[in-house]
Amino acid sequence: MTSAATAGAGLSEADFEKFREYFYKRTGIQFAPSKRYFVDKRIDTCIKNSEFDTFTTWFAALRLSARDDLLQELINQLTVNETYFLREDYQFDSMLRTVLPDVVEARGGANRIVGPIKILSLPCSTGEEPYSIALRLLEEWDLIDRLDVEIHGADIDSSVLDRARHASYGERSLQRVPKKWRDKYFSPVGGGRYQLDEGIRGAVTLHQVNVTDTLAMRAFRDFDVIFCRNVLIYFDELSSRRAAENLYGAMRPGAYLFLGHSESMSRISPIFTPTRLPEGIVYQRPTGANR
């Protein structure tokens, strides 16, 4: 056994390629060779957190022994979860000013709408995005007391979902939250952290899912608005197209999809209709599309 297969020594080129192929098949995420150092460090942490001493024994158990705990630890280590409240909030402005009024009108108007308006944040990371949506609706949407709204968050990483459920945040996450909102909805819990109001936490339903997993994504249906920001950039062409198709299947005809500012659906799939709003581009599932 070579030193390259030992925890702490980094992977050999052959091991890195085998690992890259395996992780891509399981998640749709493919790491470029430039990410070698990042991947090596995270795998080393996974091995140290396990009962195995080498990459060879750890990787064999990961692939051959159906060890879901090893795979989840790996996913949690390798997925990036950079977020904060009210990030790219011009899109929340667009949701409030244009998208939700259009959704309400398309579904029969505020007095006739049947069923909840459904909003999905995916990936939701530690919860800042879906909770930001809830805060904006509570504070700024005049129909929030008249209509039933469901807010859902989903992520592939189980550890960030646990943190989202607890909803305790530091100053960096809260830097853009107005003081009035912080005083109203957050309570200090020590160590410079603040916990979100229990009522808002309970209003957001959290799920674990991989957006490229077509079978798992079939549980998501009839969403009116989806935020899927800054995740498609981590996928190759095939995985991005699969993710787009799964998002399409989760939406009502006419529903809206928000992507990150550096992402473009037109480069991935023609199934969505780009729509220019005052605040920027959003993508719609065509209204005449069959389910």
Disulfide bonds with the S-S distance in Angstrom:
none
